Amino acid sequence: MLVLWGNPQNSGICVSCFLENSAGALGLHDNPRMQYLRPELVGFVLGAVVAAFLGREFKSRGGSAPLPRLFAGIFLIVGCAVFIGCPIKMFFRFMAGDLTTLSGIAGLVIGVWLGLKGLAAGVHIGGSKQKPDGAGIWVPLGFLLLLAFILWPPGFILQSTRGSAAQSAPVLIALAVGLFLGVLAQRSRFCVTGSIRDGLLMGYRAPLFWGFLIFLVSGLVTSLATGQFHLGFYGQPGAHLDMLWGFLGMLLVGLISVLLGGCPFRQLIKSGEGDADAGLIVIGMFIGAGLVQSWQIAGTTAGVGLYGKVAVMVGLIFVLGNMLFYRERIG
């Protein structure tokens, strides 16, 4: 529906794209086609804050492996940008008939599986502890500031006049949808990689997996009903045919997400619950969103450039190195 209201085709919701747009609006990169402070992104976090407070689940917590989490946030966006889309956008694209997503889906599932193998082997990045100093409030306050920038934009906020960032649903509609989905995600614990993880572990008994199936069916029905379904590999918006690097980009995303307890969307929701560790990952994702545009890492419809390929390989080395470093001896 956000696409019908003005968002880019096949990008009704995309956490990584929204972060790249928002990073550009804040001056973190200079791509004139990717500069717009996305209201949906702010809505996700603030909706989670409201739901967490109403459910008495807002708790400041954190304190484990801060720098690895920060860099993991950067590499989450690297993987998404090389593929062109976060896991949510990937499955929306698939439900709209985009068969180029098959390589990314395979990469994400294998990445989740490898992450589960790592956890079973004793890899443990560290658990969050309750923090009495209110550390978990700072990221939500940052998004509250971004809301003020959206409603009363200061002169330094940049706005694209062409490209995908110039395509957007009306501000208040986008913000309302983001708030609604933030509340819903906080209450339901929805997470794409978490759903795949639980499906691999528990099969049809996993509630998250059933929620994920409903998400897929709803996306397919809506795509068909609104005329957005176009089956094939060629001519798909916001896609490329560089299958190997699409696979590796999403493998990186799946692996990091399982080790750190959530996909990019879930990290936003957790930061809205007072999780300072997730907040550090979100800050890393903002940094990554600036870097993938400034350093020409992001994939394009023409494929994945050299810098994008190098960045994915560096990300995989980073994750594997940390898996060895944080592996606890069992027995």
WOVENHU-V915407 format. One line per field, one symbol per residue. ss: DSSP state (A for helix, B for strand, O for the rest). burial: I if it has 16 or more other ideal C-beta (glycine too) atoms within 10 Angstrom, else O. A space follows every 10 residues. Layout:
BEGIN
ss: ???
burial: ???
END
This chain:
BEGIN
ss: OOOOOOOOOO OOOOAAAAAA AAAAAOOOOO OOOOOOOOAA AAAAAAAAAA AAAAOOOOOO BBOOOAAAAA AAAAAAAAAA AAAOOOAAAA AAAAAOOBOO AAAAAAAAAA AAAAAAAAAA OOBOOOOOBB OOOOOOAAAA AAAAAAAAAA AOOOOOOOOO OOOAAAOOOO AAAAAAAAAA AAAAAAAAOO OAAAAAAAAA AAAAAOAAAA AAAAAAAAAA AAAAAOOOOO OBOOOOOOOO OOAAAAAAAA AAAAAAAAAA OOOAAAAAAA AOOOBAAAAA AAAAAAAAAA AAAAOOOOOB OOBOOAAAAA AAAAAAAAAA AAAAAOBOOO O
burial: OIIOOOIIOI IIIIIIIIII IIIIIIOIIO IOOIIIIIII IIIIIIIIII IIOOOOOIOI IIOIIOOIII IIIIIIIIII IIIIIIIIII IIIIIIIIOI IOIIIOIIIO IIIIIIOIOO OOIOIOOIOO IOOOIIIOII OIIOOIIOII OOOOOOIIOI OOIIIIOIIO OOIIIIIIIO IIIOIIIOOI IIIIIIIIII OOOOOIOIIO IIOOIOOOII OIIOOOOIIO OOOOOIIIII OIIOIIIIII IIIIIIIIII IIIIIIIIII IIIIIIIIII IIIIIIIIII IIIOOOIIIO OOOIIOOIIO IIOOIIOIIO OIIOOIOOOO O
END
